[in-house]
Amino acid sequence: MYSDNEIAGDTTALPHRMTPPAEHPCTVAGFAGLLRSVADCPEQWRPLVGYDPTSRWYHRLRTGPGYELWLLSWLPGQGSGRHDHGDAHGVFTVLAGELTEFTAGAARGRALRPGPRRVFAPGYVHEMVNTSLEPAVSLHLYHPGLTAMPMHSGGAVTAAGRAAHPGLPAAGQPLREAAPQPPAAVGAAAVPAAGGTRTAGRPGRSC
């Protein structure tokens, strides 16, 4: 059985096929467009990026009718634990660095790098870990908002992750908003320049 992407291709990877994101999106395509518009404007998120040596860092970047937009950073070895997102739909992308996504039944993790976006429905279970040697930054949009993040056993870092990363929310609790921290915590070179967040052949966008 072929997926829609295998048959028609990933339309979100073709900017000229996408309409500009609406001010208040209400469809999957609209939310993906909003995420892309923010990802393509590093000045909207790069100055806010902070790092926490004890857990992944997160900051609520924006809210709107029916959605929340979160900015997260991950130092090497930090992970989310295996979890789902309750009743929320979501779209996410890596802005800098590399993350590895683990899902049930997959023989190995999927490497996620800047550019492509991932869409998920309620009940989607996965785990994200920075298995690289460099910091990573990611952007996550939740509709209608993230009100629960139940944890699951059997993940790549779940057994030790809860003790090693005390900043992770407890099961059923929403993310806590963190105050922005200066990027100097790991050095200015930790986050690539604007060109590093775009895929080859992808035209730039004015912010």
Secondary structure, 3 states (H helix, E strand, C coil): CCCHHHHHCCHHHCHHHCCCCCCCCCCHHHHHHHHHHHHCCHHHCHHHCCCCCCCCEEEEEEEECCEEEEEEEECCCCECCCECCCCCEEEEEEEECCEEEEECCCCCCEEECCCCEEEECCCCCEEEECCCCCCEEEEEEEECCCCCCCECCCCCCHHHHHHHCCCCCCCCCCCCCCCCCCHHHCCHHHCCCHHHHCCCCCCCCCC
